Amino acid sequence: MPFNLDKFVASPSVEELDSLKKSEIVKVAKHYGTEFQPLMRKDEIKRYVLEYLVDESILPSTVLETAITVPTDNTFELKRLEMEMNKEIRLKEMEREREREEREMQMQKEKEEREMQMQKVKEEREMLGYWGI
């Protein structure tokens, strides 16, 4: 069922506000004259709308206690740092894997060279034995 702004304004509820898309919450915020930035996250705009509705005694103050808390800038910074650390860990793991593969290739090459050298020595011995030397 499409969002009806007039219906929401006539009977606002946290439940309906929770079910709205960001574009619909923006319409509600504009209707009430709530100050917000278009680049804000949906939860942040919703929080401003809820605060306005509580300030105007349209909704009880208890809705703010149960409303979703908007993450602070510290939360975002921690998440960014966590992602950065995970990226560094993945890069180090990839580097270790590459080094391991290089060592294995080098060991395989050395093994093949030894086998070729042994084969050459074996052939030389057979040749010497053939000629009776």
Residue pairs with C-beta under 8 A, 6 or more apart in sequence:
3 20
3 21
3 24
3 27
5 27
5 28
5 31
8 16
8 17
8 28
9 28
9 31
12 53
12 58
12 59
13 59
14 50
14 59
14 63
14 66
14 67
17 25
17 28
17 46
17 49
17 50
18 46
20 28
20 46
21 42
22 42
22 45
25 42
25 45
25 46
25 49
26 36
26 38
26 45
28 34
28 49
29 36
29 45
29 48
29 49
32 49
32 52
32 53
32 56
34 45
34 48
34 49
34 52
35 48
36 44
36 45
36 48
41 70
43 68
43 70
44 70
46 67
46 68
47 67
47 68
47 70
50 59
50 63
50 64
50 67
51 64
53 59
53 63
54 60
54 61
54 63
54 64
